Amino acid sequence: MISVVYFARLKELFGVAEEVITATPATVADLIALLVARGGVWAEELAAGKVFRVAINQDMAQLSDVIPDNAEVAIFPPVTGG
């Protein structure tokens, strides 16, 4: 089981701030594939070539990173500063 948290425009577009996924995907890429399979805005916003960031337990992650059970996974658009 993992907790997935969405931030900024992704939270608005998906209509959810946080959800629990009971089956733990092996990697970040597996999680993204599971979400993309929902279709619609999920497939559009998380498609290959779209820019977004992922963190596992508040550490930046790559698509190949393993997701441990009971992890918090955050998905968010890139942040710019000024």
C-alpha positions in Angstrom: 0.0 0.0 0.0 1.2 3.5 -0.8 -0.1 7.0 -0.4 0.0 9.2 -3.5 -0.1 12.9 -3.1 -0.8 15.4 -6.0 0.2 19.0 -5.9 -0.5 22.3 -7.8 -2.3 22.0 -11.1 -2.2 18.2 -11.0 -4.3 18.2 -7.9 -6.8 20.5 -9.6 -6.9 18.6 -12.8 -7.2 15.1 -11.2 -9.7 16.4 -8.6 -8.0 14.7 -5.8 -5.2 15.8 -3.4 -4.3 12.3 -2.0 -5.2 8.7 -2.5 -4.2 5.3 -1.2 -3.2 2.6 -3.7 -3.5 -0.8 -2.1 -1.3 -2.7 -4.5 2.3 -1.3 -4.3 3.7 -0.8 -7.8 7.4 -2.0 -8.0 8.8 1.3 -9.5 7.8 4.8 -10.1 7.4 3.9 -13.8 4.9 1.2 -12.8 2.9 3.7 -10.7 2.8 6.2 -13.6 1.6 3.4 -15.9 -1.1 2.4 -13.5 -2.3 6.0 -13.3 -2.1 6.6 -17.1 -4.2 3.5 -17.6 -7.1 5.4 -16.0 -7.3 7.4 -19.3 -8.6 10.9 -19.7 -6.7 13.7 -17.9 -4.5 11.1 -16.1 -3.2 9.8 -19.5 -2.8 13.4 -20.8 -0.9 14.8 -17.8 1.3 11.8 -17.1 2.0 10.9 -20.7 5.6 10.3 -22.0 7.1 13.7 -22.8 5.1 15.6 -20.2 7.2 17.2 -17.5 6.4 16.4 -13.9 8.4 15.4 -10.8 8.1 12.5 -8.4 9.3 12.2 -4.8 9.3 9.1 -2.6 9.2 9.9 1.1 10.2 13.5 0.2 13.3 12.5 -1.8 13.3 13.2 -5.5 12.9 10.0 -7.5 13.5 8.7 -11.0 11.2 6.5 -13.0 13.4 3.5 -12.3 13.3 3.9 -8.5 11.7 1.2 -6.4 8.7 2.2 -4.3 8.8 0.7 -0.8 5.6 -0.5 0.9 3.9 2.2 2.9 5.7 5.0 1.0 4.4 8.4 0.3 4.8 9.3 -3.3 4.3 12.9 -4.4 3.6 13.9 -8.0 3.9 17.5 -9.0 4.6 19.8 -11.9 8.1 21.5 -12.1 8.4 24.5 -9.8 10.0 27.7 -10.9 11.3 30.3 -8.6 11.9 34.0 -8.9 
